[in-house]
């Protein structure tokens, strides 16, 4: 399939402007023949922005419905991070919207950073969506940390052929990419899950300065990343606060040989030692 990595500018609190850029990315991805386009984490209000509580909306709700209308008009799957209100709680959420405009899957971020926990509640479920283009799992940014890769393990055992991950990759204002190239941290987690489960992973970050919230003054720098089922880097976005772009990448999906407990036998057949965690092996 063709995946559009919508590495767009996200402004804290700027829902109208952010939605305008999101619509443009979706429409461009459609013109490029993409099957699915992935937009960044908290695309609407900005990650951990001070305005999040005021601007959060239910999901499904007005923002997801507006994205759904564009998805339907273009005829494309859309994945986006959203700031979700559910009762008195705010969640850092992501949705998969089908080409019919309906929400097929919602994920609430589980491995939220400490600074994020001042704004968001922790998610409480994992799932996958079985679609005509493949079985897709959603997670968000730090859900792919190497020390939380158990989340990807679980989705793989649900049958996920690909994980799509809205992200917000931020660095210090004085970060020098020539001296310290960005990306190896994410690549470690992505490649582990990809190689073990023959599962593609695509993470898409926003760009731009963080202008509110606990990380005000840091910068989001893109570097969106797509890794294939063999762990090969298929594409990487440009670096920088102005590196707004649509990266189009072809991603091959492999049919899982097993799901659930049957996965253990398949992993042994590929040379992975499967033990309980107390034995030090792969769970």
GUZA-247424 format. One record per residue: x, y, z of N, C-alpha, C, O in turn. Coordinates in steps of 0.1 Angstrom, whole numbers, padded with zeros to 4 digits, always signed. Layout:
<rs>
XYZXYZXYZXYZ/...
</rs>
This chain:
<rs>
+0008-0012+0000+0000+0000+0000+0009+0012+0000+0021+0012+0003/+0003+0024-0003+0010+0037-0003+0005+0044+0010-0007+0046+0012/+0014+0048+0018+0012+0056+0030+0017+0070+0029+0028+0072+0025/+0009+0079+0032+0013+0093+0032+0016+0097+0046+0008+0096+0055/+0028+0102+0048+0033+0106+0062+0032+0121+0062+0040+0129+0057/+0021+0126+0068+0017+0140+0068+0024+0148+0079+0019+0151+0089/+0037+0151+0076+0046+0158+0086+0042+0173+0086+0049+0181+0078/+0033+0177+0094+0027+0191+0093+0030+0199+0105+0033+0194+0116/+0030+0212+0103+0031+0222+0114+0018+0221+0123+0007+0221+0118/+0021+0220+0136+0010+0220+0145+0012+0232+0155+0023+0233+0161/+0002+0241+0156+0003+0252+0165-0005+0250+0177-0017+0246+0176/+0001+0253+0189-0007+0251+0201-0019+0260+0202-0018+0272+0200/-0031+0253+0204-0043+0261+0204-0049+0265+0191-0060+0271+0191/-0042+0263+0180-0046+0268+0167-0054+0258+0159-0050+0253+0148/-0066+0254+0164-0074+0243+0158-0077+0247+0144-0076+0238+0135/-0082+0259+0141-0086+0263+0128-0075+0261+0118-0076+0255+0107/-0063+0267+0121-0052+0266+0112-0046+0252+0111-0043+0247+0100/-0046+0245+0122-0042+0231+0122-0051+0222+0113-0046+0214+0105/-0064+0224+0114-0073+0217+0106-0072+0220+0091-0073+0211+0083/-0069+0233+0088-0067+0236+0074-0055+0229+0068-0055+0225+0057/-0044+0228+0076-0032+0221+0071-0035+0206+0070-0030+0199+0061/-0043+0201+0080-0046+0186+0079-0054+0183+0067-0052+0173+0060/-0064+0192+0064-0072+0189+0052-0063+0190+0039-0065+0182+0030/-0054+0199+0039-0045+0200+0027-0037+0188+0026-0034+0183+0015/-0032+0182+0037-0024+0170+0037-0032+0158+0032-0027+0150+0024/-0044+0157+0037-0053+0146+0032-0056+0147+0017-0055+0137+0010/-0059+0159+0013-0062+0161-0001-0050+0158-0010-0051+0152-0021/-0038+0162-0005-0026+0160-0013-0023+0145-0013-0019+0139-0024/-0025+0138-0002-0022+0124-0001-0031+0116-0011-0027+0107-0018/-0044+0121-0012-0053+0115-0022-0048+0117-0036-0048+0107-0044/-0043+0129-0039-0038+0131-0053-0026+0123-0056-0023+0119-0067/-0018+0120-0045-0006+0111-0047-0009+0096-0048+0000+0088-0049/-0022+0093-0046-0026+0079-0047-0024+0071-0035-0023+0059-0035/-0023+0078-0023-0021+0071-0010-0034+0063-0006-0045+0068-0009/-0032+0052+0000-0043+0045+0006-0047+0050+0020-0059+0050+0024/-0037+0055+0027-0039+0060+0040-0029+0072+0043-0018+0071+0037/-0033+0082+0050-0025+0093+0054-0024+0093+0069-0035+0092+0076/-0013+0096+0075-0011+0096+0089-0007+0110+0093+0003+0116+0088/-0014+0116+0103-0011+0130+0108-0006+0129+0122-0007+0118+0128/+0000+0140+0127+0007+0139+0140-0002+0138+0152-0014+0138+0152/+0005+0136+0164-0001+0135+0177-0008+0148+0181-0002+0159+0178/-0019+0147+0187-0027+0160+0191-0027+0170+0180-0024+0182+0183/-0030+0166+0168-0030+0174+0157-0038+0187+0158-0035+0197+0152/-0049+0186+0166-0058+0197+0167-0054+0208+0176-0054+0220+0172/-0050+0205+0188-0047+0215+0198-0032+0216+0202-0028+0225+0208/-0024+0206+0197-0010+0205+0201-0007+0197+0213-0016+0197+0222/+0004+0190+0213+0007+0181+0224+0009+0188+0237+0018+0197+0238/+0002+0184+0248+0004+0190+0261+0003+0205+0262+0009+0211+0271/-0005+0210+0253-0006+0225+0252-0015+0230+0264-0024+0222+0269/-0013+0242+0268-0020+0247+0279-0035+0248+0276-0044+0249+0284/-0038+0249+0263-0052+0251+0258-0059+0238+0257-0071+0238+0253/-0053+0227+0260-0059+0214+0257-0072+0212+0264-0082+0207+0258/-0073+0216+0277-0085+0213+0285-0097+0221+0279-0108+0216+0278/-0094+0233+0275-0104+0242+0269-0109+0237+0255-0121+0237+0252/-0100+0231+0247-0103+0228+0233-0106+0214+0231-0110+0210+0220/-0104+0205+0241-0107+0191+0239-0122+0189+0235-0130+0195+0241/-0124+0179+0226-0138+0176+0222-0140+0161+0222-0130+0153+0222/-0152+0157+0223-0155+0142+0223-0150+0136+0210-0149+0143+0200/-0147+0123+0210-0144+0115+0199-0152+0102+0199-0150+0094+0208/-0161+0100+0189-0164+0109+0178-0170+0122+0182-0176+0123+0193/-0167+0132+0174-0172+0146+0178-0169+0155+0166-0166+0150+0155/-0169+0168+0168-0168+0177+0157-0155+0176+0149-0156+0177+0136/-0144+0174+0156-0131+0174+0148-0130+0161+0140-0127+0161+0129/-0133+0149+0147-0132+0137+0139-0142+0136+0128-0140+0130+0117/-0154+0142+0130-0164+0143+0119-0159+0151+0107-0162+0148+0096/-0153+0162+0110-0147+0171+0100-0136+0163+0092-0136+0164+0080/-0128+0156+0099-0118+0148+0092-0125+0137+0084-0120+0133+0073/-0135+0131+0090-0142+0120+0083-0149+0125+0070-0149+0118+0060/-0153+0138+0070-0159+0143+0057-0149+0144+0046-0152+0142+0035/-0137+0148+0050-0126+0150+0040-0122+0136+0036-0119+0133+0024/-0121+0126+0045-0117+0113+0041-0127+0107+0031-0123+0100+0022/-0140+0109+0034-0150+0104+0025-0149+0111+0011-0151+0104+0001/-0147+0124+0011-0146+0131-0002-0134+0127-0010-0135+0126-0022/-0123+0124-0003-0111+0120-0010-0111+0105-0013-0104+0100-0023/-0117+0097-0005-0117+0083-0006-0105+0076+0000-0098+0068-0007/-0101+0080+0012-0088+0076+0018-0090+0073+0033-0099+0079+0039/-0082+0064+0038-0081+0062+0052-0073+0073+0059-0063+0077+0053/-0077+0078+0070-0070+0089+0077-0068+0085+0091-0076+0080+0098/-0055+0087+0096-0051+0085+0110-0047+0098+0115-0039+0105+0109/-0052+0102+0127-0048+0115+0133-0048+0114+0148-0057+0107+0154/-0039+0121+0154-0040+0124+0168-0050+0134+0171-0051+0144+0164/-0057+0133+0182-0068+0142+0186-0067+0144+0201-0063+0136+0209/-0072+0156+0206-0073+0159+0220-0088+0156+0224-0097+0163+0220/-0090+0145+0231-0103+0140+0234-0108+0143+0248-0101+0142+0258/-0121+0148+0249-0127+0150+0261-0137+0138+0263-0145+0136+0255/-0136+0132+0275-0146+0121+0279-0150+0124+0293-0143+0120+0302/-0162+0130+0295-0166+0134+0308-0156+0144+0314-0154+0155+0307/-0151+0142+0326-0142+0151+0332-0127+0148+0329-0118+0153+0335/-0125+0139+0319-0111+0135+0316-0107+0140+0302-0115+0141+0293/-0094+0142+0300-0088+0146+0287-0079+0134+0283-0071+0130+0292/-0080+0130+0271-0071+0119+0266-0063+0124+0254-0068+0132+0246/-0051+0119+0253-0043+0120+0241-0046+0108+0232-0042+0097+0235/-0055+0111+0222-0061+0100+0215-0056+0100+0200-0051+0110+0195/-0059+0089+0193-0057+0087+0179-0069+0080+0173-0075+0071+0180/-0072+0083+0161-0083+0076+0154-0079+0071+0140-0070+0077+0134/-0085+0060+0136-0084+0056+0122-0098+0058+0116-0108+0052+0121/-0099+0066+0106-0111+0069+0099-0111+0062+0086-0101+0064+0078/-0122+0056+0082-0123+0049+0069-0127+0058+0058-0131+0070+0061/-0126+0054+0046-0129+0062+0034-0144+0065+0034-0149+0073+0025/-0152+0058+0042-0166+0062+0044-0169+0073+0054-0180+0077+0056/-0158+0078+0060-0159+0088+0070-0161+0084+0084-0162+0093+0093/-0162+0071+0086-0165+0066+0100-0153+0063+0108-0143+0058+0102/-0153+0065+0121-0142+0061+0130-0142+0046+0131-0152+0040+0136/-0131+0039+0127-0130+0025+0127-0123+0020+0140-0125+0009+0145/-0114+0028+0145-0106+0025+0157-0102+0037+0164-0098+0047+0158/-0102+0037+0178-0097+0048+0186-0087+0042+0196-0090+0032+0202/-0076+0049+0198-0066+0045+0208-0063+0057+0217-0062+0068+0212/-0063+0055+0230-0059+0065+0239-0045+0062+0244-0042+0050+0249/-0036+0071+0243-0021+0069+0247-0020+0063+0261-0026+0068+0270/-0012+0053+0261-0010+0046+0274+0003+0050+0281+0004+0054+0293/+0014+0051+0273+0027+0054+0279+0030+0069+0278+0040+0074+0272/+0021+0077+0285+0022+0091+0284+0034+0096+0293+0036+0090+0304/+0041+0106+0288+0052+0111+0296+0047+0118+0309+0036+0122+0309/+0056+0120+0318+0052+0126+0331+0046+0140+0328+0036+0144+0335/+0052+0148+0319+0047+0162+0317+0034+0161+0310+0025+0169+0312/+0031+0150+0302+0018+0149+0296+0007+0145+0306-0004+0148+0304/+0011+0138+0317+0001+0134+0327-0005+0145+0334-0015+0144+0341/+0001+0157+0333-0005+0169+0339-0017+0173+0331-0025+0181+0336/-0018+0168+0319-0029+0172+0310-0039+0160+0307-0051+0161+0308/-0033+0148+0304-0040+0137+0299-0041+0126+0309-0032+0123+0317/-0053+0119+0309-0054+0106+0316-0048+0095+0308-0046+0096+0296/-0044+0084+0315-0038+0073+0308-0048+0064+0301-0059+0061+0306/-0045+0060+0289-0054+0051+0281-0056+0037+0288-0047+0033+0296/-0067+0030+0284-0070+0018+0291-0073+0006+0282-0079-0003+0286/-0069+0007+0269-0073-0004+0260-0064-0004+0248-0058+0007+0244/-0062-0015+0241-0055-0017+0229-0065-0024+0219-0073-0032+0223/-0063-0022+0206-0071-0029+0197-0065-0028+0183-0055-0021+0181/-0071-0035+0173-0068-0034+0159-0080-0033+0151-0091-0036+0156/-0079-0028+0139-0090-0027+0129-0087-0036+0117-0077-0034+0111/-0096-0045+0114-0095-0053+0102-0102-0046+0090-0114-0044+0090/-0094-0042+0081-0098-0034+0070-0095-0041+0056-0086-0050+0056/-0101-0036+0045-0097-0042+0032-0082-0040+0029-0077-0047+0020/-0075-0030+0035-0061-0028+0032-0052-0035+0041-0040-0034+0040/-0057-0042+0052-0049-0049+0061-0054-0047+0075-0063-0038+0078/-0048-0054+0085-0052-0053+0099-0042-0042+0105-0030-0044+0105/-0048-0032+0110-0041-0020+0114-0042-0018+0129-0053-0018+0135/-0031-0015+0136-0031-0011+0150-0027+0004+0151-0019+0009+0143/-0032+0010+0161-0028+0024+0164-0021+0024+0177-0025+0017+0187/-0011+0032+0178-0005+0037+0191+0000+0051+0189-0002+0057+0178/+0005+0057+0200+0009+0071+0199+0023+0073+0205+0025+0069+0217/+0032+0078+0197+0045+0083+0201+0052+0074+0211+0057+0063+0208/+0052+0078+0224+0060+0071+0234+0054+0057+0237+0061+0049+0244/+0043+0053+0232+0038+0039+0233+0049+0030+0226+0049+0018+0228/+0057+0036+0217+0067+0028+0210+0081+0029+0217+0091+0024+0211/+0082+0034+0229+0095+0034+0236+0099+0019+0237+0091+0010+0238/+0113+0017+0237+0118+0003+0238+0113-0003+0250+0111-0016+0251/+0111+0004+0261+0107-0002+0274+0092-0003+0275+0087-0008+0285/+0084+0001+0265+0070-0002+0264+0066-0009+0252+0054-0009+0248/+0075-0016+0246+0073-0023+0233+0063-0034+0235+0058-0040+0225/+0061-0038+0247+0051-0048+0250+0037-0045+0244+0029-0053+0241/+0034-0032+0242+0022-0028+0236+0021-0032+0222+0011-0037+0217/+0032-0031+0215+0033-0036+0201+0032-0051+0201+0026-0057+0192/+0038-0058+0210+0037-0072+0211+0023-0076+0212+0018-0086+0206/+0015-0069+0221+0001-0073+0222-0007-0071+0209-0015-0080+0206/-0005-0060+0203-0012-0057+0190-0008-0067+0179-0017-0071+0171/+0004-0071+0179+0009-0082+0170+0001-0095+0172-0003-0101+0162/-0001-0098+0185-0009-0110+0188-0024-0109+0185-0031-0119+0185/-0028-0097+0183-0042-0095+0178-0043-0096+0163-0054-0095+0157/-0031-0097+0156-0031-0098+0142-0027-0086+0134-0028-0086+0122/-0022-0075+0141-0018-0063+0134-0007-0066+0124+0003-0072+0127/-0009-0061+0112+0001-0062+0101+0009-0049+0101+0020-0049+0095/+0004-0039+0106+0010-0026+0106+0005-0017+0118-0007-0018+0121/+0014-0010+0124+0011+0000+0134+0013+0014+0129+0024+0017+0124/+0003+0022+0130+0004+0036+0126+0004+0045+0139-0005+0043+0147/+0013+0054+0140+0016+0061+0153+0018+0076+0151+0029+0081+0148/+0007+0083+0153+0009+0098+0154+0018+0102+0166+0018+0096+0177/+0027+0111+0163+0038+0114+0172+0040+0129+0173+0036+0137+0164/+0048+0133+0183+0053+0147+0185+0067+0146+0190+0069+0146+0202/+0077+0146+0181+0090+0144+0185+0097+0157+0188+0100+0165+0178/+0100+0160+0200+0105+0173+0205+0119+0172+0210+0123+0162+0216/+0127+0182+0207+0141+0183+0212+0143+0197+0218+0135+0206+0217/+0154+0198+0226+0157+0211+0231+0159+0221+0220+0163+0218+0209/+0157+0234+0224+0158+0245+0214+0171+0245+0207+0172+0249+0195/+0182+0242+0214+0196+0243+0208+0201+0229+0203+0213+0228+0200/+0192+0220+0201+0196+0207+0195+0203+0208+0182+0198+0215+0173/+0215+0202+0180+0222+0203+0168+0222+0189+0161+0228+0180+0165/+0214+0188+0150+0212+0176+0144+0224+0171+0137+0226+0159+0135/+0233+0180+0133+0246+0175+0126+0255+0168+0136+0262+0159+0133/+0255+0173+0149+0263+0167+0159+0256+0155+0165+0263+0145+0169/+0243+0155+0167+0236+0144+0173+0223+0141+0165+0212+0146+0168/+0225+0133+0154+0214+0130+0145+0202+0124+0153+0203+0116+0161/+0190+0129+0149+0178+0125+0156+0172+0112+0149+0173+0110+0137/+0168+0103+0158+0161+0091+0153+0165+0077+0158+0156+0069+0159/+0177+0075+0162+0181+0061+0166+0173+0056+0178+0170+0044+0179/+0169+0065+0187+0160+0061+0198+0148+0054+0194+0144+0044+0199/+0141+0060+0184+0129+0054+0179+0131+0042+0170+0124+0032+0171/+0142+0042+0163+0145+0031+0154+0147+0018+0162+0143+0007+0157/+0153+0019+0173+0155+0007+0182+0142+0000+0185+0141-0012+0183/+0132+0007+0189+0119+0001+0192+0111-0003+0180+0106-0014+0180/+0111+0005+0170+0104+0001+0157+0110-0012+0151+0103-0021+0148/+0123-0012+0150+0130-0024+0144+0128-0036+0152+0126-0047+0146/+0128-0035+0165+0126-0047+0173+0112-0053+0170+0111-0065+0167/+0102-0046+0171+0088-0051+0169+0086-0055+0154+0080-0066+0152/+0092-0048+0145+0090-0051+0131+0097-0065+0128+0091-0073+0121/+0109-0067+0132+0116-0079+0129+0110-0091+0136+0109-0102+0130/+0106-0090+0148+0100-0101+0156+0087-0105+0150+0085-0117+0148/+0079-0096+0146+0065-0099+0142+0062-0097+0128+0051-0099+0123/+0072-0093+0120+0070-0091+0105+0059-0081+0104+0049-0083+0096/+0060-0070+0110+0050-0060+0111+0056-0046+0108+0065-0042+0114/+0050-0039+0099+0054-0026+0095+0050-0016+0106+0039-0017+0112/+0058-0005+0108+0055+0005+0118+0058+0019+0111+0069+0021+0106/+0048+0028+0112+0050+0041+0107+0046+0052+0117+0035+0052+0123/+0056+0060+0121+0054+0071+0130+0055+0084+0123+0065+0087+0116/+0046+0093+0126+0046+0107+0119+0045+0118+0130+0036+0118+0138/+0056+0126+0129+0057+0137+0139+0053+0150+0132+0054+0152+0120/+0049+0160+0140+0047+0173+0136+0060+0181+0135+0071+0176+0139/+0059+0193+0131+0071+0203+0132+0066+0216+0138+0054+0218+0139/+0075+0224+0142+0072+0237+0148+0076+0238+0162+0079+0228+0169/+0076+0251+0167+0080+0254+0181+0068+0251+0190+0056+0253+0187/+0071+0245+0202+0061+0244+0213+0060+0257+0220+0070+0262+0226/+0048+0263+0219+0046+0277+0224+0038+0278+0237+0035+0288+0242/+0034+0266+0242+0027+0266+0255+0028+0252+0262+0033+0243+0255/+0025+0252+0274+0026+0239+0282+0040+0237+0288+0048+0246+0287/+0042+0226+0294+0054+0223+0302+0067+0224+0294+0077+0227+0299/+0065+0220+0281+0077+0220+0272+0078+0232+0263+0084+0232+0253/+0072+0243+0267+0073+0255+0259+0087+0259+0257+0096+0258+0266/+0091+0262+0245+0105+0266+0241+0112+0255+0234+0123+0257+0228/+0107+0242+0235+0113+0232+0227+0108+0232+0213+0098+0240+0210/+0114+0224+0205+0109+0224+0191+0106+0209+0186+0113+0200+0190/+0096+0208+0178+0092+0195+0172+0099+0195+0158+0097+0205+0150/+0105+0184+0154+0114+0185+0143+0111+0174+0132+0120+0171+0124/+0099+0169+0132+0097+0159+0121+0105+0146+0122+0104+0139+0133/+0112+0143+0112+0120+0130+0111+0111+0118+0111+0115+0107+0116/+0098+0120+0107+0089+0109+0106+0095+0096+0100+0104+0097+0092/+0091+0085+0105+0098+0072+0103+0089+0061+0098+0079+0059+0105/+0093+0054+0088+0086+0042+0083+0095+0030+0083+0106+0031+0076/+0092+0020+0089+0100+0008+0090+0092-0004+0085+0080-0006+0088/+0098-0012+0076+0091-0023+0070+0091-0036+0078+0098-0036+0089/+0085-0046+0074+0083-0058+0082+0097-0065+0085+0097-0074+0094/+0107-0062+0077+0120-0068+0079+0129-0059+0087+0141-0062+0089/+0124-0048+0092+0132-0038+0100+0139-0028+0091+0146-0019+0097/+0137-0029+0078+0144-0019+0069+0137-0005+0070+0125-0005+0071/+0145+0005+0071+0140+0019+0070+0135+0022+0056+0143+0022+0047/+0122+0024+0055+0116+0026+0042+0116+0041+0038+0117+0044+0026/+0115+0049+0048+0114+0064+0046+0116+0071+0059+0113+0066+0069/+0122+0083+0058+0123+0092+0069+0121+0106+0065+0127+0111+0055/+0113+0113+0073+0111+0127+0070+0123+0136+0073+0132+0132+0080/+0122+0148+0067+0133+0158+0070+0132+0163+0084+0122+0162+0091/+0143+0169+0088+0145+0174+0102+0143+0190+0101+0148+0196+0092/+0136+0195+0111+0135+0209+0113+0122+0214+0117+0112+0208+0113/+0121+0226+0123+0108+0232+0127+0101+0237+0114+0089+0239+0116/+0107+0238+0103+0100+0242+0091+0099+0231+0081+0096+0233+0069/+0102+0219+0085+0103+0207+0076+0089+0201+0073+0087+0189+0075/+0079+0210+0069+0066+0205+0067+0066+0198+0053+0070+0204+0043/+0061+0186+0052+0061+0179+0040+0052+0166+0040+0048+0162+0051/+0048+0161+0029+0041+0148+0028+0051+0139+0022+0056+0140+0011/+0055+0128+0030+0064+0118+0025+0055+0106+0021+0048+0101+0030/+0056+0102+0009+0048+0090+0004+0057+0078+0003+0068+0078-0003/+0053+0067+0010+0061+0055+0010+0053+0043+0007+0041+0042+0012/+0059+0034+0000+0052+0021-0003+0055+0011+0009+0067+0009+0012/+0045+0005+0014+0047-0004+0026+0041-0017+0022+0029-0018+0020/+0049-0028+0023+0044-0041+0021+0039-0048+0034+0046-0047+0044/+0027-0054+0034+0022-0060+0046+0023-0075+0044+0020-0081+0033/+0027-0082+0055+0027-0096+0055+0016-0102+0063+0012-0097+0074/+0010-0113+0059+0000-0120+0066+0005-0127+0078+0014-0135+0076/+0000-0125+0090+0005-0132+0102+0004-0147+0100-0007-0152+0096/+0014-0155+0104+0013-0169+0103+0005-0175+0115+0000-0186+0114/+0003-0167+0125-0004-0171+0137-0008-0158+0145-0003-0148+0143/-0018-0160+0154-0022-0149+0163-0023-0156+0177-0023-0168+0178/-0025-0147+0187-0027-0153+0200-0015-0162+0205-0004-0159+0201/-0019-0172+0212-0008-0181+0217-0001-0188+0206+0011-0192+0208/-0007-0190+0195+0000-0196+0183+0012-0189+0179+0021-0194+0172/+0013-0176+0182+0024-0168+0178+0037-0173+0184+0048-0172+0178/+0037-0179+0196+0049-0184+0203+0056-0195+0194+0068-0194+0192/+0048-0204+0188+0054-0214+0180+0060-0208+0167+0070-0213+0163/+0053-0198+0162+0059-0192+0150+0072-0185+0153+0082-0186+0145/+0073-0178+0164+0085-0172+0168+0097-0182+0170+0108-0179+0166/+0094-0193+0176+0104-0203+0178+0109-0208+0165+0121-0211+0163/+0100-0210+0155+0103-0214+0142+0112-0205+0135+0120-0209+0126/+0112-0192+0139+0121-0182+0132+0133-0179+0141+0141-0170+0138/+0135-0187+0151+0148-0187+0159+0147-0178+0171+0157-0176+0177/+0135-0173+0175+0134-0165+0187+0131-0174+0199+0122-0183+0198/+0138-0172+0210+0135-0180+0222+0123-0173+0230+0124-0161+0233/+0113-0181+0232+0101-0176+0239+0100-0181+0252+0098-0194+0254/+0101-0173+0263+0100-0178+0276+0092-0167+0284+0089-0157+0279/+0088-0171+0296+0082-0161+0305+0093-0150+0308+0105-0152+0307/+0088-0139+0313+0097-0128+0315+0108-0131+0326+0119-0126+0326/+0105-0140+0335+0114-0143+0346+0126-0152+0340+0136-0152+0347/+0124-0158+0329+0135-0165+0323+0144-0156+0314+0154-0161+0309/+0141-0144+0312+0149-0135+0305+0147-0136+0290+0155-0129+0283/+0138-0143+0285+0136-0145+0271+0125-0135+0266+0120-0126+0273/+0122-0137+0253+0112-0129+0247+0098-0133+0251+0095-0145+0250/+0090-0124+0255+0076-0127+0260+0067-0128+0248+0055-0131+0249/
</rs>
